[in-house]
């Protein structure tokens, strides 16, 4: 079969897929009425996400991140889980001139160790947990003022509104990922993860 890309003047750049080893360093879930999370030893996941969690559900209502829909439009819930990395949160904290940012403050569900530049994992990446759960990455988690205000309050910043405005700038491309449950089950703290990064196509047409 001929290679169609060889006939294109500016071919699409293709980056091969790869596998990475990681770990679920810590797990968190939120009460059904608030986005902030608390640390737990296990997460029970169904096709709707974490049982009883604030972001559980097969669908959700659109907000400011989906300007193409009227606010409140029912849509697929691709944000069942929030994944973050400690090294990235440390960078954001430094940029905000605060001591730390805890995953709980910004509603994280999984603290992932072992993946360099976690927030840059492409959409479609699969996380295979040793216990049998599979989670699929949808996209980067866009930082918002709502989370920023939580950070400012917990960190003891004098001006909460200034902190709320600073967080989206400091956390851009460092705020982690949103993902959804492809294969349900139970995740336990300290569990090993095999990450499958898909082949990527850099589209420049």
C-alpha positions in Angstrom: 0.0 0.0 0.0 1.5 3.4 -1.0 2.4 5.9 1.8 -0.1 8.7 1.2 1.8 11.1 3.5 4.9 11.0 1.2 2.9 12.8 -1.5 1.9 15.7 0.8 4.2 18.8 0.7 3.9 19.4 4.4 3.1 16.0 5.8 1.2 15.5 9.1 3.8 14.9 11.8 3.2 11.5 13.5 4.6 10.8 16.9 4.8 7.1 17.9 2.8 5.9 20.9 4.6 4.7 24.0 4.1 3.1 27.4 4.9 4.6 30.8 4.9 3.2 34.4 3.2 5.3 37.0 1.5 5.0 40.4 -1.6 6.3 42.1 0.2 8.0 45.0 -3.0 9.3 46.7 -6.7 9.2 46.1 -9.4 11.8 46.9 -13.2 12.1 46.6 -15.6 15.0 47.1 -18.9 15.1 48.9 -21.9 15.3 46.6 -22.5 19.0 47.4 -18.9 20.5 47.1 -16.1 20.2 44.6 -13.2 20.1 47.2 -12.0 16.6 47.9 -10.8 14.6 50.9 -8.2 11.9 51.0 -9.4 8.2 50.9 -7.7 4.8 50.6 -9.8 3.6 47.7 -12.2 4.8 45.0 -15.1 2.8 43.7 -15.6 3.6 40.1 -18.6 2.9 37.9 -19.3 4.0 34.4 -20.7 7.2 35.9 -17.5 7.9 37.8 -16.8 7.8 41.5 -19.8 6.6 43.5 -21.3 9.6 45.4 -18.7 12.1 44.1 -19.5 15.7 43.3 -18.5 15.1 39.6 -20.2 11.7 39.2 -22.7 11.2 36.4 -23.0 10.1 32.8 -23.8 13.7 31.8 -23.1 17.2 33.2 -24.2 20.8 32.6 -22.0 23.0 30.4 -20.3 26.0 31.9 -17.7 28.7 31.0 -15.4 26.1 29.4 -17.9 25.3 26.7 -18.8 28.7 25.2 -20.3 27.0 22.1 -23.2 25.8 24.3 -25.7 27.9 26.2 -24.7 27.7 29.9 -26.4 24.8 31.6 -26.8 22.6 28.5 -26.8 18.9 29.3 -23.7 17.2 27.7 -21.5 14.1 28.1 -19.6 14.1 31.4 -16.0 13.8 30.3 -14.8 15.3 33.6 -15.6 12.3 35.9 -12.1 12.3 37.3 -9.4 15.0 38.0 -5.7 13.9 37.8 -2.8 16.0 39.1 0.9 15.7 39.7 2.8 17.0 42.8 5.7 18.4 40.8 3.3 20.5 38.6 1.4 21.8 41.7 4.7 22.8 43.3 5.5 24.9 40.2 2.1 26.6 40.4 2.5 27.3 44.1 5.9 28.9 43.4 4.4 31.1 40.7 1.7 32.2 43.1 4.3 32.8 45.9 2.5 30.4 48.3 4.0 27.5 50.2 1.9 24.7 48.6 -1.2 23.7 46.7 -2.8 20.5 48.0 -4.7 18.3 45.5 -7.8 18.5 47.8 -8.1 22.3 47.4 -8.7 22.1 43.6 -10.9 19.0 43.6 -8.4 16.4 42.5 -9.2 12.7 42.6 -5.9 11.1 41.7 -2.4 12.2 42.5 -0.2 10.5 39.9 3.5 9.8 40.2 5.9 8.8 37.5 4.6 10.6 34.5 6.8 13.5 33.3 4.7 16.5 32.4 1.4 14.8 33.3 -0.7 17.7 32.1 0.7 17.2 28.6 -0.5 13.6 28.2 -2.6 13.7 25.0 -6.3 13.0 24.8 -7.0 9.3 24.4 -4.2 8.2 26.7 -5.2 5.1 28.8 -4.4 4.4 32.4 -4.5 0.7 33.2 -4.6 0.2 37.0 -3.1 -3.0 38.3 -6.4 -3.9 40.0 -8.3 -3.9 36.6 -9.7 -0.3 36.3 -9.1 1.6 33.1 -9.4 5.4 32.9 -9.2 7.4 29.6 -7.8 10.9 29.4 -10.1 13.5 27.8 -8.1 16.7 27.9 -6.2 19.1 30.1 -8.1 20.5 33.0 -8.4 24.2 32.4 -7.7 26.2 35.6 -10.5 28.5 36.7 -11.1 31.3 39.2 -13.4 29.0 41.2 -10.4 26.7 42.0 -8.2 29.7 42.4 -10.3 31.2 45.1 -10.2 27.9 47.0 -6.4 27.9 46.7 -6.2 31.5 47.9 -8.4 30.8 50.9 -6.6 27.7 52.0 -3.2 29.2 51.5 -4.1 32.2 53.6 -3.6 34.8 50.8 -4.6 38.2 52.0 -6.5 39.0 48.8 -8.6 36.1 47.8 -9.9 37.7 44.6 -6.3 38.4 43.4 -5.5 34.8 44.1 -8.5 33.6 42.2 -7.4 35.7 39.2 -3.7 34.6 39.5 -4.4 30.8 39.6 -5.6 30.5 36.0 -2.5 32.2 34.7 0.0 30.3 36.9 -1.7 26.9 36.4 -2.1 27.1 32.6 -1.0 23.7 31.3 0.0 22.6 34.8 -3.4 21.9 36.4 -3.6 18.2 35.4 -6.1 16.3 33.3 -9.8 15.4 33.2 -10.7 11.8 32.5 -13.5 9.3 32.5 -14.0 5.7 33.4 -13.7 3.2 30.6 -13.6 0.0 32.7 -15.0 0.3 36.2 -13.8 -1.3 39.5 -11.8 -0.3 42.6 -8.6 1.8 42.7 -6.5 1.6 45.8 -3.8 4.1 47.0 -0.3 3.1 45.9 -1.6 1.0 43.0 0.6 0.6 40.0 -0.5 2.1 36.7 0.5 1.2 33.1 0.0 4.3 30.9 -0.5 3.8 27.2 0.1 7.0 25.2 -1.5 6.8 21.8 0.2 7.6 18.5 -0.2 11.3 18.0 -0.9 13.2 14.8 0.1 16.9 14.6 -2.6 18.4 12.4 -1.5 21.5 10.5 -3.7 21.7 7.5 
